[in-house]
Amino acid sequence: MLAFLSAFLLWLGWPVKPLAFVLFVGWVPFLFLERAISAKTAPKRGRTFFKYAYLTLFLWNVFTTYWVSYSTLGGGIAAVVFNALFMSVPMMAFFWTKRAVGNTLGYLSLPVYWIAFEQFHLNWDLSWPWLTLGNGFAALPSWVQWYEYTGFLGGSLWVWLVNLLVFFALVSQKKSLTKWVAPVLAVVVPLVLSFFIGSRYQEKGDLAEVVVVQPNVDPYREKFEGGEGYIPFEQQLARLITLSEQQITPNTKFVLWPETSISNGINWEENFAMSPVSYTLRDFLSRHPGVELVAGITSGKVYQDSTQKSGTARFHPEVGYYDVFNAGLHFKPTGQHEFYHKSKLVPGVEKTPYPAVFKFLKAFAIDLGGIAGNMGVQETRSVFGHSQNPQLSGAPVVCYESIYGEYVSEYIRNGANAIFIITNDAWWSDSPGHKQHLQYASLRAIETRRAVARSANTGISAFIDQKGEIVQRSGWWVPAALRGQIRFNQEQTFYTRHGEFIGHGTQWLALGLVVLAVVLAFTRRSAKV
């Protein structure tokens, strides 16, 4: 019941429900669970704790991210089962450290191990950081305006600090109400600080008009050839242009089309300027002087020399070595264009990081969906600047990339003064998934103090200001185009300049704690002998 209660409270406090305050007590039942198990004299306490820790994390993953299975049932099951297993690692480290070093340092090790894991989970090949605790405040951006200094891992630290203080107050033998002073202050002080920062912050930068388009093409039935209701690509392109022209004015600077909106097979980058799509886009923009297009595209690159091929390159006898990219296209009225290659790829769907693992899953008929082979990536974050005014520059963030704070800040350091998110969230149907994804963009706005223009294939498209507030949004599963004024800010926040200093710091602390726990455990065992 304690395991279930913690999982339930963590789900209850998660976006899209504006009940984030529940997160401040979500881990308390779990802490009582660990305390009860540690108090036993049974020799297999570690195994018992693992079972209940895994149950807690498994249920939390199921309650909160069940919608992944709408895209692919096997992938959804694998995500829940394995992500709960990965999350169990910091919990077991806490359990054994507490046994080795005692209660005080043991409890302090818990947030250290957890945040160190979150930092690791942001950067390895099986990354799935959807449940990073700091994401839990995405529906209430006014609570976390200080993310411009700490990033969302500061929110993870806040959650653990309050939970531990509440737990200590509950187990304390003191009868006085003063034992509640610390947990109350731990909640109130960051809130007051956030409201103070938010009340004083004024949006910065040049104002420009942007149009975001939502074509509402069903990716299962209509978007791709072979679907039962397939819409020919020419008609899809015509819909995008028609929706755009409903909102374009003489003041419009950018039009955003969603992820893979240009997906008529592989568009070879070296020949794109001579393709029929390029001529159609040039004709469209010629009718609207000053407007430039940012669109999602499936592109490809051929390597003429095999020695130059990338690590993700494929081979076809008629083509040679080549890469396929989930890309962003910046197209100008002159026909000049540039590409950005999505580089935070979805494990199992866009890349196969550990082939042996995925072969094992397929042996049990677990299909993770996606494409065959790995998609290509690029090392640096590109920035799309307007040809008439380079200060009007946007970060072409493709879908999944928008949940990575430090990653998005790389665009800003490279000169992006606004964030352009192009995505397709229809894979998850009308579930909390696409709503959470939208709200996570609010955290990126706060961390970088960059306005967000978001174009989604089937919703939700939106404009978000530099304080993380959603100022305009479309409906779900409807064709739409929105026109908004956003500011292009040139200043960099502390977080943009320094990245995940909390995450990197806790990793070093975690290493020190592991060494200390091992040394103390070995010393005590030697003393007994």
N, C-alpha and C positions, 0 to 999 in steps of 0.2 A: 504493500500500500504506500509506503514511503517512496519507493521508486516510481510508482505510478503518479503520486502526487507531485513530485518534482517535475516529471515530464509534462504533466498537465499544466502546471503553473508556468513553465517556460513557454509552452505553446500559447497559453492564454495571454501572455505578455508580448507575444511576437506580432510584428506588423502582419496584417493590415489593421488589426484592432488597436485603437489608441489606448491600450491598457499597459503601457510599458512599465508603469510603477510596480506591476506584479513581478517583474524580473528581479526586483530588489529582495524578494523572499523566495524566488523560484528554486534556489539551491539549498535552502534551509532544510527541507525534509531529507535531502540527500546527505547533508552533513550529519543529521541525526542517525541516518542509516549507517554511515561509516563509523560513527561513535559507538553504536550498538554492536557492530561486528567486531570492532577493535577491543571491546570490553570482554569478549568471549575468551575462553582459554583453549578453545579447539585448535588443533595443530594446523588446520587448513583454512585459516582465516583469509589469507590472500586470495585463494580460489573462490571463497564465498563472496568476498568483496567484489571481485571481478565480475561474477555472475550478475550481481545486483547493479553494479555500475553500468555494465553493458545493457542491462534491461532498461535502466533509466534513459541512457543515451539512444538506444534503439527506439523506444517509444517516442522520445522527443523528435527524432528524425522522421518517424512515421507520421506523427501528428502534423508536423510543420512542412515537410517536403514530399508528401505522398503524391503530389501532382506531377512529379517528374515522370511517374509511370504513365501519364497520359501520352507522352511522346513515345516511350518504348517501355513496355512492362518489365522486360528483363533489366534494362538500364536503371529503372526506378528501384527495383528490388536490390540490385547491386549497390546503388548509391547509398541506400539506407543501411544495408548490412555492413558494408565496408566502412562507411563514414563513422558509424557508431563504434566500430572496432578501432579505427584510428583515434577517435576521441577518448577511448579507454586508456590509451598510453599515458597521457598526463595524469589521469586518475590513479593508475597503478603506481606511477612514480611518486605521487603524493602519499599514497598509503604506505609504501615502503620507507619513504623518507621520514614520515611521522614516527614510524616504529623505531627508526635508527637515531633520530635526533631529538625526539620528544615533541610535546604538543605545541609549544609556542612557535618554534621554527618550522615544525611540521605543517601547521595550518597556514603559515605565511608562504610556504612553498607551493600551496595549491594554486593561487593566482599566477605565480611565477611560471610554473609548469604549463598551466593552461594557455597563457598568452604566448609563451615560447612556442607551444604547439600551433597556435593560431598563426603566428608569424611563419612557421615552417609550412603550414598548410596553404599559405598564400603563394608559395613559390616552388613547390615540387611538382612533378609531372602528374600526380593524381589529385591535384588541387580541386577542392570543392568547399570554398569558404563561405557558403551561403549562411551558415549558422554561426558565424563570428559574432560574439555576444554584442559588440558595439553596433551591429546592424539593427539590434532590437529597438533603437530609438528613432528609426527612420521615419516613422509616422508622426513624430513629435520633434521636428527640427529645432523648435524654440528652446528645447531642453539642452541641446548639445552644441551651442554656438562656439564653444571652446574647442571643438574638433579642428578648428583652423590652426590650433597649436599641437594637439595630440594625435589627430586622426581618429579613426573609429576604434582602434585598439585602446584608446583612452576610455572609451565607453565600456570595453570589456573589463578593464581594471576597476572602473566605478561599480559595475555590477558585482564583482567578486568582493570588493571592499565592504559594500553595504551588507551583502549576504553574510559574510563572516562576522561583522559587528552585531547583526541581529541574532545570529546563532549564539555568540558569546553572551549576549544579554539574556537570552532565553535559558541558558544553562548556568548562568551565574546564581550563586546562593544569596546574593544581596537582595534585600526586600525593598530597597529604596528605588524610586523612579529615576534616580540619577544614572542608573546603568543604561538608560535609553538615550542619554544625551549624545553619546558618540554616534550611534546609528542615525539619529535624527539629523545631526550636523552633517554627516556624510552624504545625506540626501539633499539637504537644504542648501548647503554652501555651493556645490556645483550648479544647482538650479539658479540660485541668485546670481552667480557669476555669469551664467549663460544669458539670463534675461538682461543683465547689465550690458554685456557685449552686444547682444542683439539690438537693444534699444539705441545704442550709440553708433552702430554700423550704418554707413551710408553707401549705397551702391556706387561703384566707380567705373570709369571708362567711357569710351565713345558709344553713343546710342546708334543702333542699326536695326533695320527691319529684316526679319527672317520668316520664311514660310516652311512649315513642316507638313508633309503629305502622308496620309494613311490610306493606301489603296484598298485594303480589306480583301485580300486574295487568300482563300483557304489553302494552306500549304499541303494539306492532305489530298484535297480533291481537285483544286483549280490551278494551282501555281505551276506544277511540273508536268511535263509530257508523260502520259500514261495514267494520270488521274481521271476518275470517271467524269468529272465536270471540267476537264482541262480547258483553260482559257488561252487561246493562242497568244504567244508573246507579243505580237504586234498590237493586240487588243489591250493587253496589260500595260504596255508602254503608252498607248493612247489614253488609258484611264489616268495614269500618272500625270501626263501632260495636261489633260483637261482639269483635273483637280488642282494642279499647280496654278493654272491660269485663272482659276476662280478667285485666287487670293493675291496674286502678284500685283503690285502697284509700281509706279515709277520710282518709289523709294526702296524697293526690295533689293537686298544685296545677295542673299543666299536662299536657295531652295534645297530642302533636304528630302531625299527619298530613302526608304528603309533598306535594311539589310537584304542582300540578294534581289533587289528590285530589278536589276538587269541580270537575268539568269537564263539566257537563251543558249545553253551549252557553255563551253569554255570560251571566253573572250581573250584571244591571244594579245598580250600587251604590246608586242612589237608591231603588230598590224592593226591595232585598234583604230588608229586615225583614219584608216581606209575602209572601215567596216560600215555596213548600213546603219547600225545603231549610232555610230558617231555622226553620220550625216543627219540623222533624225534629231539628235540632241543639238547639233549646231543650228539647225533650222528653228528649233524651239527657242533657243536662247537669242537668236537673231531678232526675234519679235519683242524681246524685253531687254533693251540695253542696260548694262550694269549688273545684270543678274548672273550669278554663277551657281553651278549645281554640285551638290555633294550627294552621292548615291551609293548604295550597296551594289556590288557586282561580283560575279564569279569570273575570275580572271586566271590566265595561265602564262607561264614563261618557259620558253624552250632554251635549253643549254646546248649551244652549238658544239662545245668542247666538253667531253665527259669529265675532264679534269676540273671543270668549273662548277659542276653540279653540286647542289646542296645536299645536306643529309636527309632531306625529306623527298628528294626527287624520285619520280617514277620513271618507268621505261616502257616505251611502245615501239615496236619495230618500224612503224611508219613515221614516227615523230622523233624518236630518240629520247633523251632524258628531259624531263619537264616537271614543273611544279604547278599545282593548282592552289589558288588562294581564295579565301573568303575575304574580299577586299572592299575598301572604300575608294571611290572614284571622285576626283575633283576635276570637273569639266568647265572650261571657259568658253566664252562666245567665239573666240578665234579658232576653237578646235584644240588648242593646247590642253593637255591633261596630265594628271599625275595620279599614282596609285598609292594607297596604304594597305599593307597586308596584315589582316588580323593576326595577332601573335599570342594572345592568351586563348588557347584553343580548348574546347570542351573535351575532357578525357573520354575515350571510347567512341565519341561521335565525330570529332575532327582530328583526333590523333590517337595513336596506339603507343603510349609511353613505355609499357612493359609488355612486349608481345607475348611472353609466356603466360602472363596473367590472363590476357584476353583469349588466348587459345584455350586455357583451362575453362573459362566461362562459356565459350562457344561449345566446348565438349559436352556441357550440360544444357545445351540449347538455350543459353542466355544470350539474347541478341541486344546489344547496346545501341543499335541503330546507327545512323550516320553514314558516312561514305566509306569506300574501300581505300585503305592507305592513309597516310598522313597528309595534311594540308601544309602548305609552305608558310613560313613566317619571315619576319625581318627583325634585325637587331635593334634598331632605333625607332622612336616614336615620331612619325611624320606630323607636320602641321600644315593645314590648308589655309593659306593667306589670300585675301581678295586681291586681284591684280591691280585694282585702282587704289586700294588702300590696304597695304600689308598689315596695318595694325588691327584690321578686322580679320583675325585669324582664329580658326577653330580646330579643336582636337577631334579627329575622326575616330571616335570610340565605337567599336563594333560589338554590340550585344553583350556577351558574357564579360567583356573587358571592363564594363562599368561597375563591377562589384569589387574591383581591386583599387584601393585608395592610392597606395604608393605608385602603382603602375600608371594610373591616370595622371598623377603629379609629374611624371616624366614628360608628358606632352606639354605641360605648363612650363616646365623648365626649358623646353625647346621652343617656347614662344607662343603657345596657344593662349589666346585671351578670352575664349569661350569654349564650351564643351558641346560638340555635336554628337549625339548618340543615335546610331541607326541600328534598329533591332527588328526581330521578328519573334514575338512572344506567343504566337498562336499555337505553337506546339503543345502548350500546356492547357489549352482550352480555357473556359471561363472559371479559373481557379485562383487561389491566392498567389500563385506563382508570378503571373504578369503584374499583379498589383504590387507585390513586394519588390519586384525588379524596378518598377517605376520609382518607388519610394527610396530605394537605395541610392538612386541618382541624386536625391536631396543631400545625402551625406557627402557625395563628391563635390557638390556645389559649395557646401560649407567649408570643407577641407581646403579647397583651392580658391574660394571666393570667385568662382566663375559661374556665370549664368549658363543654363543648360537648355538647348533646343533638342527635343527628342522626337524622332520620326520612327513610328512602329508600324509594321505591316498591317496588323489587325488590332492595334490598341495595346497600350494607351499612349497616344502621342501627347506631348505636353511642352510647356515652357516653365522653367524653374528659375527663380531669381537667385542672387548671390547669397541669400540667407537660407536657401534650401526650401523656400515656400513655393508650392505649385500654384502658379498664377493663372494658368490656362491649361485645359486638358480636353481631350476628345472623349467620346464614348467608346464602348467596347463593341467590336464586331460591326462597325459601320464605316463606310467610306467617308473620309473627312480630310479637310485641309485647314490648318490654323495659321494665322498671321500674327506675329508678335514683335514687340520691340525689346531687344536685349542689349545689355551693356557689355562691352569688350574690355575687361579689366587687365591692365598691364602689371599691376603689383603682385608680388608673390608672398604667400603666407609663410609663417614659420614652418608649418607642416610640409608645404611644397618644397621648401629649401632643404629640410632635414629628414623628411621621410619618416619611416616607422622606427623612430628612436626607442620607443617603448618596447616594440617587438624585438629589436636587436638587443636591447639591454637585458630583457628577461631571458633571452637565449644564453647569454653569458652567465647570468645568475643561476639559471637552471643547471648549466654545466658545473658550476661551483658547488651547488647543492648535491648533485649526484656524487661528485668526488667526496664531499664531506660525509654523506650518508654511507658510502662504501667503506671509507676509512674507519668510521666509528663502528660500523657493523663488524668489520674485520678485527678491530681492536678488542671489542667486547667478546667476540668468539675466542680470540687468543687468550684473553684473561680467564675465561671459563676453563679452558684447557689447562 
